[in-house]
Amino acid sequence: MNLLAVQKERGPRSVAPHFAAVERCRSTKKVLSNSERTEVSVYSMDDLFVAAVFAVSHSVLLAFATSEERRELLVANYSYFLALAISTADEKTRRNVQHALPTHVEMNSEEFRLSVCVLLCKLGSSVAALSFAPPLLPIYTHWIRIHCTSFSWPGKADEILELLEQIWHDRTSFDHLLSAPATELIDRVFRF
């Protein structure tokens, strides 16, 4: 098989975002098992937060917002997305959180994307760049229900929507979990 021909059919390879190359997860543990070396990733809260900010900044609802508007929106409202990221993180990452967050809700990438869209729709009433988004809230809620019914179990949609309501109404700050100020971590995503 001619690999170059296949590559030409597919088009050029996509380039990883700049921050992904620079800000690799620094906290990895080496584990030796059965005389083989394997790496088990243990993500820090900073890594988790940067990944969540990256996902939010690439949301379809922010497609027509400038990068300055996206950055301002995230700086003003990052606590919602940090709480969502913590709530969906694995148990090792959550063990340092001493707060009554809802129980762990495991989400796949599509459920996380739809959850971000629901939070952005809720922010639409207070953010000018998202003023068009509040009428889309029932649509994204419906999509979460359809997705969960199709790919997991119907009750999972209720768990996700309950989690989003608790995040929306909870005003707890998780800044103490980050090793750097949130604005500095957000700037990692928006530097060019």
N, C-alpha and C positions, 0 to 999 in steps of 0.2 A: 504494500500500500504506500502510495506516495504521500508522505506527511505534508509536504509543501502544498500539494494540490488541495488537500483537505483544508489546510489553513487558509488558502486563498478563497475557498468556497465560504468559509465561516466569516471571513473578514479578520481584521487585526485583533489581537488579544487586547482585552480591556486592561487598563492600567489601574493598579490599586491606588486609593487616595493617599495623598502625601503623608498625612498623619499616621496612616496604618503602617507605613514603612519605618517611620521614625519612632512611633510610640508603641512598639511591640509590648506585649505583656511582660513586665519585668519580673513578675513573681511566679516563677515556675519551680517546681520541686522535682528533683531527680529521684526516681524510685527504682531500686534494683529488685527485680523479681524473676525467679527462674533463670538466673545468670544472664538475663537480658536487660538492657537499659531501655527504659521507656520514660517519657516525660509526661507528667500529669499537670495540667494547667490549673493553677489556683488564681482566679482573677481577683484583683483588688477592687475596692469600691471605685477608685478613680477610673480603672479600665472599664468597669461596668457602666459608669456614668458617661464616659466619652463615647462608648458604643451606643448608648441610648440617645445621646445628643446627636450623634451622626445619623441614626435612624430617623429621629424627629426632623432633622434638617432636610432630609430627603423625602419627606412625606409628600404625597400627591396634593394635599391641601396647601402646601407652601410652594407649589411649582411656579407660581407667578410672582412670588415675593422676592425681593432682592436679598442678597446675602446679608446686607446690613439690617433689613427688617427681620430676617430669620434670627440673626444673632440677638437683636434687641428683644424679640419675643422669648427666646430661650433664656436670656439673662433675667428677664422679669418673671418667668414662670417655670424655671427649671425644677423647682421642688416637686411638681406633679410628676414629671418624667423620671426624676430620681426615685421617687416612691414607687412608681410602676416598675422600674428596673429592679429595685430591691425586692419587691413582692414576687417577681418572676424569677429571681436568681436561685441558684441551687442552695442546698442546706449549708454547705461549707461557707459560702459567702454571707448568708443570712445570720450566721451564728453570732456575729458581733453586734447585731441590731437588737437593742434592748427597748423595743417599743411594741405596742400592741398592733402591729400591722396585721392585716388579714392573713389567714393561713396561706401557705405557699400555693400559688396557682401556676401550674406548669403550662406554658404557652408555646406554640410553634411560631415561626416567623410571621405567618399570615395573621394569626390571632393578635400578636404583638402589634403588627402594623395597623390592624383595624382598631385596636385599643388606643393607639396614639391618635388616630383620626377622630375617635370619639372625644378624647380629651381636647384636641384642637377645636372641634366643633363647639365644645362647652366654653372654650376661651374666646370664641368668636364674638360674644356679646361685649367683651371688654377690650378687644384688640382690633384696631382699624384694619390691619392687613387680612384679618379673618372675618370681616363683617358679613361675608357671604356664607359662612360655614354653619351657623346655627340651624338653618332649615335642613341641612344634610344629616343631622344627628339621628333621626329615625331610620334613615337609610343605612347608616353604618351599624346601628344597633341591630337592624334586620339582617345585615350581612354577617355579623358575628353569630347570630342565631342559626342562619343557614349553614355557615361554615362548620360550626360545632356539631350540628345535627348530621352533616354529611361525613365529617372526618373524625369525630370523637363521639361524645354522647350529648344529648340535648341539655342536660343539667349543667354542663360546663359553661354554656353561654350565660346562664344565670350567675354562676360563680364569677365569671369575668366581669359582667356588668355590675355585680355587687361590689367587687374589688374597685372598679372605676368610680363608683359612687362614694365609697369610703375614702379613696384617694382625693376625690374632688372636695369633700367636706372636711377632711382632716388637714389641719394647718401646722402639723409638726414639722420642724426643721431637722433635716438629716445632714446639715453641713458639717457636723462634728465627725462624720464618718469619712469625709474626704480629707486627703492629706494636703491639698492645695485649695485655694479659693475657687469657687465654682466658675467665676468669670474667666479665670486662667485656664481651666479645663475646657470650657466652651470655646475659648480662642484657639485651642489646638485643632478643633474641627474646622474653623473658619480661616485659618492662615493659608496663604497661597504659595 
